[in-house]
Amino acid sequence: MLRTLALRLALLSCLSLYAIHFIILQGYAVNIPYWDEWDALNPNQLPAGFSLRWLFSQHNEHRIVTTRLFTWVLYRLNGWNLVTHQTINFLLYGVLLVVVILFARKFVPQVKAWVVLSFTPFMLSPINWENHFWGFQMQFHFSLLFLIATIYFWYEEEQRWSGMFLGSAMAILSIYSMSSGLISSFVCLFIFGLFKLLRARSASPPQDRKRELQQLLVVVGLVGMAMALWFVDYRAVATHPSLALPYTPLFWSYFANIIGLGFGLDGLAFLPNLFCLAIVLAPIAWMVWQRKGRLPNSSWAVYAAVACIVAALSVITMGRANFGPEQAKASRYSEIGMMLIPLTVLAYSIALQNRDRLRALFLMAFWVFCFFTFENNWREFSQYEVAAKQRTRGILCIEKYYARKEDAVCPSLYPEPIGRKLDEAQKLNLSFYRNMQQYVVLSQEPATRSGVELKTLYYIDLLNGQLLSKGATVVINRQMTREISLTGWAVDANSESEAADVYIVVDGQTEIPATYGLARPDVAEVHKNPRYRFSGFSGSIPTASLVPGRHTLSLKIQKTFRNGYYEPEEKIEIDVR
């Protein structure tokens, strides 16, 4: 009864957290390419049409065949809508979590489902926000998903031929998802080779030994060929620094920190992060030593998965450590390290399988450890708003290009000019281009709007946290009030987009810039325009800067394209005493 209740509560908490995360992502999703996604508009990629050469061509140090194939399919279906891309990307992450749970139930069935589920919320932490909010990062999901599936099939108890072929196919897909998939699959293949050779040596009938060796040769042939082809026409990335090798202190500093990130530790500290690695490896080292290498299939599967994840983080360390230690805490890498959480649960469950009380105590302690290490990471849900605001600003930059008002230099979306890429997007009639056509037409109207205009949409919500009464004079006590704050929202109604900036004007003369671009989803909803989502402003005026007496406050709203202002006639009367 208690176990059934625990299972239901754990499952409900996981589904609820996943749904909340999904809703937040949907609320902030923006249909615009970001950073590496713009490379799909290079002349030799989507504009050139589908080809195997493009599909397998190098992207930095990766070959992202699965992500490119998905992008092509999405382009054919809906013009590559980036919101759809983000949505499916998060659904794919959900599939990855389900596969991890199935992996645990298959190989370590003595661990109850509710126990595995109780650790899953940590893997839904927004510490991994970058991979969730950037469709291009589905390469991480693909690589890990296919890696776990590889081990799932290769280490089945029955060792059927179907499992050998399915596992090999999954390994090849992992290899061609991103470069860490190449390394982890190589390690997985090496360990699988040891596993099969030991099985062949201990097999009693000659036909069983022959079958084990035949299966090994087929797997090595298939996966080895895929690995060899991966290096055809491979070129080192000229802009990347030299490798950090394992005998250097820099390697170990970065490696410890990237391991710790997977356990929620986002601070740069060597020993606490290295402690996480020790937690992972301790039960594996103990069992291998105790059993003298004679391990059941389940142990081989769990230990192989740990080795593959550690190997993936090791190769990332070698390639990225010289960029600086701070990059070890980049959100994108947390997803790989987080796989060690359920694997650690499984490793200790194997090591303590005959010590129920000790196993229960460890799992409780480990859960509490993760609870505290992830405690401050839940605040990172705010990163979605920051990223959405950044990309929404980029949309305004793109509109200016299509309106031929200025060059396409949009640093919030891509570090280099994207004019040629935008021309290709127009030719391909991509989803984001179709969405903004109505706004581009508006921005191409004659420039007679420059100068001062009176009418646009705006509203002042609060003054010093209080609602305003129309026509009333607000009394300000200089002794009691240090500053006068105004909050509200404002847009450029003529371009049907956000304004560029908002100023608070004192007595029609002094202009004080407000903080503009705050989230106002209510404004977007009421006006049925998602482009008003970040139209909020907030500003303050030091009371000491105002002499006693009556003053007026008003707004000055800069147009979207910075080609003029709106100066509404509405004024707020204040009496400073």
N, C-alpha and C positions, 0 to 999 in steps of 0.2 A: 504493500500500500504506500509506504513512504517512498520507495524507489519510483513508483509510478508517478507520485506527486512531484518528486524531484525532477523526473524526466519532463513532465509537462511544464513545470516552471522554467527549467533551463531552455526548453524549446521555445516557449513563449517569449522569454527574454531575448533570445537570439533573433527570432522573427520580428519582434517589435523594434529592436535596435536596427536591424537591417532595413525595415520599412521606413523608420525615421531618417536614417542616412540616405535612403533612396529619395525620399520626399525633399530633403534639403538639397540634394544634388539637382533634382528636377527644377526646384525653385530658382536656382542660380545658373543653370545651364545657359550657355550663350552659343548661338549658331554662327561661329566664326572660327577659322583655323587658328592655331596657336603654335608658335615656335616651329618645331620640326615638321609639323603638319603642312606648313607652307611649301616644304620641299616636294610635296606631291604635285605641285604646279610647275616644277621645273620642266623645260621643254622635252626632256627624255622620259618623263614619267606619265601622269595621266593625260597630258595633251598629246602624247605620241601614240596613245591607244594601248590596249593590253598586249603584253609580250612577255615571254619567259625571260628575256634579257633584263627587262625592267624589274620583273618580279624577284629575280635572284640577285640583282645588282646590290652593291655594298651601300649601306647607310652608316656613315662614320665607321665604327669597327664592327657593326652588326650586319646580319642578313635577316631582314624582317619580312620574310615571305608571307607568313600568316597574317600579319597586320596589313600588308599591302593588298593581299587577296581580299581581305574583308573590306578595305577601303574601296576597291574596285567594285565589289558587289553592291556596296551601299551607294556608290555613285550611279550605278545602273538602275537602282531601285528608286532613289529619291534625290539624286543630284548631290549626294554626300552631305546629308544634313548632320551637322556636328552635334546637335542635341541628341539625335537618334544614336549617333556614335557613342556619346557619353553614356546614354541609357543602357545600351547593349554591353558596353564595357563594364558597367557595374553589375549587370546581370551575370556576365561571365565570371566576375569575381565571386559572386554567390555560388556559381557552379563549382569553382575551385574549392570553396569552403566545404561544400557537400562532398566532393571527392576526397578531401582530407579526412572527413568524418567516416566515410565508407572505408577508407584505407585503414583507419584505426580499428574499426569494428571487424574488419576481415583478418588482420594480422595479430591483434591483441584483444580478442573478444572478452577476456576477463575484465577489461576496463569498461565499466558501464557507460552506456550512451550518454547519460546525463552528466557524467564526469567530463567527457570530451566536450560536450556542449557548454559546460560551465566555463571553459577556457576560450570558447569562440568569441565572446564579446570583445576580448582584447584585440582580436584580429579585425574587428569592425571599428576600431578606434580611428578617428580622423588623422592620426599621425601619418597615415598613408594617403592623405588627401590628394597629393599630386597625381598619383596613378589613377585615382577615381575621377578627377575633374579634367582629365586630359585623355581623350580617346586614343591618341597615338600610343599611350602607355599600356594599352592592352597587350603589348608584346610581353610585359612582365607576367600578366595573367596566363597567357598562352604557354609561355616557357615553363612556368611552375606546374600548370595543369597537366601538360603532356609529360613532364618529368615524373610526377606522382603516378600518373597512369602507366608509365613505363615500368616502374617498380612494381606496381599492382599486378601487372600481367606476367612479368618475368619471374616473380617469386611465388607464384601459385603453388600450392602443395602438390597438385597433380602433374605439373610441368608438361602441359599439353602443347602440341605444336601450334595450335591456334593462339595460345598465350605468347609463344615466342614471336610469331609474326605480328600480333597486335602490339606487343611491347616494343618491337623494333620500329613499327610505324610511328608509335608515340614518341620514341626517342628521336627519330628523324624530324618530326614536327617540332620538337623542343629545340633541336639544333638550329632549325631555320626560323625560329621565333626571335631570338636575340643571342648575342655572343656568349652570355653566361650559360645558355642552354647547351652550347657546344662543350664547354668545360665540364659542366655537371653531367652531361651524357657520357663524356669520355670516362669520368670517374665511375659512373654507374656501370659502364661496360667493363671496365677493369675489375671492379668488385664482382660483377656477375661472372666474369671469367674465372676468378678464384673459386666462387661458389660452385660452378659447374665442374671444375677440375677436381675439387674435393669430393663432389658427389660421384664423379666417374671413378675415382680411386677406391671409394668405399662400396661401389655397386658390386653385388655378388654375381648375378648372371652376366655373361659377356655381352648379351644383347642390350642389357640396360646400360652398361658402360659405353657401348657404341652409340646408343641413342643420346646419351648425355653429351658426348663429344660432337655428334652430328648437329645437335641443337646449338651448341656453342659456336661451331664453325659457321652455321647459317646466320646467327645473330651478328657475329663479328663481321662477316662478309657484308651484310646489308648495312649495318650502322657504320662500319669502317669505311665503306664506299661513300656514304653520305658525308662523312667527315672529310674525306679526301677531296671530294668535289667542292666542299665549302671553301677550301683554300685556293681554288682556281681563280686567277685574276685578283686575288686579295692584295690590297695595298695598305701599308701602315698609314695612319692618319697623321699628316704632316704637322697639324696644329696641336697635337697632343704631346705632353712632356714625356720624358723617358720613363721606363717602368721602375717601380719601387720593388726591389727584390726582397725576399723573405729574410735575408740576413741583415737588413738595415733596421734601425730603430723606428724610422718613419713608417715602414710597413706595419710593424706591430702596433704602433700607436693608432694608426688608421684602422687596422683590422679589429682591434679591440673595441674601438668606438662604433664601427659599423655593426659588429655583433650585438653590442649593447643597445643599439637603436631598435633592433627587432624585439627587444624586451621592454621597450618604452623609455629607455634612458636617453634623453636628448641632450645631456650635458657632456662636454669634453673632459672626461676623467678616465685615466688609464685603468686603474685597479678595479673600480666598480664594474666597468664594462668587461674587463678580462674575467671577472668573477662569473659573469653570465656564460662565457665559453666553458669555464671549468664545470659549471652546473650541468651543461649539456654532455660533456665528454666523460665525466666521472663514471656513470653507470655503464657506459659502453666499454671503457677500458677495464672495469672490474669484471664484467661478464666474459669478455674475450680472454682475459687472463685466467679466470676461474675455470672456464670450459675448454681451455687450450685450443680455441678456434673451432671446436665442434659445436656448431650452432644450428638451431632449427631454422626453417625457412622464414618464420616470422621475425626472428632476431636479425637475420640477414637483411630482410626488407627494411626494417626500421633503421638499422645502422647504415645501410646503403643510402637511405634518404637523408640522414644527418650528414654523411660524408659529402653527398652531392651539394647540399645547401652550403656547407662550410666551404667547399671548393669554389662555388659560385661567388661567395663573398670574398674569397681569397683573390680571385682573378680581378674582381672589381677593385680591390685594394691595390693590386699591382698597377692597374691602369689609371687609377684616379688619385692615389695618395699624393702625387706631386702637384696636384691642383690646390692642395691645402687641406689641413685636418678638418676644417669646418664642413667640407663636402661629405664627410663620413656621416653627417647627420642630415643629409638631404632626404626629404620625405620619400622619394621614390624607392630608396634602397630598403626601407623598413619592411616592405612586403616580403622580400626574400628572407630576411632574418626572422620575421614573425612565424614562419613555418617551423622554426625550431621550438616554439612553445608547445604545440601538440606532440611533436616528436619527442620532446623531453618527457612529457607525461607518459608516453608509451615506453621510452627507454627505462624509466624508473619502475614502471609497472612490470616490466619483464624482469628487471634485476631483483625486485622485491615481491615476486609473485607468490612466494611461500610465507611471506610475512605481512599478513593483512593489516595489522595495526600500524606497523611501521610505514607501509605504503600509504595508508590513509593519512597519517600524520604528515608525510612528505607532501602529498598532493594538496593538503590544506595549507601547509606553509608556502608551497610554491604559488598557489592561487593568491594568497595574501601578498606575497612578494610582487606578483604581476599587478595586483590591484594598486599598490602604492607606486610602482614604477610608471604605470600608465595614468595615474591620477591627474596629472597636470596636462596630459595630452588631449583630454576631451575638449579643452578650450579651443583646439585648432579647428573646430567647425567654423570659426570665424574666417578661416583662410578661404573658404568658398566665396564669401562675400567680397573679400579683397580681390580675389582672382576674377570674379564676375565683373566687378567694377573696372578692373584693368582692361578686360577684353571689350567691355561696352565702350570705353574711351577709344579703343582701337577702331570700333565700328565708325565712330565720327571721323576719324582720320581717313578711313577708306572712302567714306562718302565725299570727303573733300577731293580725293583723287578722281573719283568718277564724275564729280562736278567740274573737274579741271580747274580747281581753284589753287591747288598746291601739290607738291610732290608727295609720293606715297612713302613717307618716312614715318613709320608707326612703331616706335620702340617698345610699346606695351604689347605688341604682337610678334615682332620679329626684329632682330638686331640690324638688319640691312634693308635698303629700299625694296619695296615689294610691287613696284609699278608693273613690271612685266608679268609677275604672277597674277596680279589682279586682271590684267588683260586676258590672260589664259582662262581665269575663272569666268570672265564675261563670255568668252567664246564657248566654253563648256556649259554655260548657263547653270552654274552650280547653285545649290540651294540658298546659300547666304547671299549670293548676288541677286537672285530672284526676290528674296525677302526685302532687300533694301531699294529695289527699283523705284517704288513709289516715293521714297524719301529723296532719292537722287533727282527725280523730276522736280521736286519742290526746290531743291538747292540750286537748280540751274535757272531759276527765274532771274530776271534782270536785277542788277545790284542797286535798285532804287530803294531797297530796304535799309541801306547803310545810313547811319545817322541815328537820331533819337526817335523812338516810337513809344507809344503809351500802352498799347494793348498786347498782353500776353497772359499766360496762366501762371498764377502764383498764389501763395497764401502764407500769412504769418500765423503760426499756430499758438506760440506762447511767448510771453515776455516775462523773464525771470520766473519761468515755470508756471505762470498763471495765464488763463485764457483772457483774451482782450475783449472789452466791451466797446462796441462801436460808438465813436464820438466821445468817449470818456477820456479824461486826462489822468495819466498814471503818475502817482506821487512817488518820488524816489528820495529816500532818506540817505544822505551821504555818509552818515555815521554808521548806519546799519547795513548798507549795501555797497560792496566794493566794486561791483561791475553790473552792467545792464546787459542781459543776454537775450537774443532773439533766435527763435528756431522756426523753421517752416520749410516750404518747398517752392521751387520756381523752375519753369521750363521755357523753351523757345517755341511757342505755339505755332508760329509760322513755318518752322522747319519740322514741326512735330517730333522734336528731339529734346535732349537735355540742353540747358544753357551751358555757356562756357564758364562763367563765374558769376558770383553775386557779391555786391557791396552794400554795406549799410551806410547810408548817407545821413550825417548829422547837420541839421539846419541848412540843408541844401548845399553845403560846401565841403565838409570833411568826409572823405570816403574811406571806410574801414573794410578791408576784404574779409568776407566770411569764409568759413570752411564749407566748400561745396562738393557734392557728390555722395552725400549720405544716403543710405538705403531707404527708399520709400515705396515698398511694394504696394501699399494701399493706394498711392497716387496712380501707379501703373494700372492697377485693377479698376479703379473708378473710371479712368479715362480710356480704358481698353487699349493701352499703348505700352508695350513692354519696354520701350525706350525711355520711359519716365521712371524706371525703377530706381535710379540713383540721382534723383533730383532734389534731395533734401539739403538744407543748409543750416548752419549754426554759426553765430558770431556774437562777440561781446565788445562792450565799450567800457573802459575804466571810468568809474563814477568821478574819480578825482580829476579827470580831464575836462569835466563840464563845470562851468561856473554856475552858481545858484541861479535859479530862474527857470523860465519856460524854454523848452527846446522841441524840435521836431525830428522824428526819425522816419526815413523812407528807404526804399530799395532802388538799386541800380542793377539791372540784369543784363549781362553781356550775352549777345547772340551766339548761337552754336558755332558759327564760322568766324567769330570775332570780327565781324564787319559792321558792328554797330551795337547800340544798347537800347533797352527798354527802361523808361523811367516812369513807373506808375505814379498817378497823382495822389494815391492814398498816403496819408501821413499819420504817424502816431504822435500824439501830444504827450509830453512828459513834463513834470514839474520837479526840478531838483531842489531840495531844501537842505 
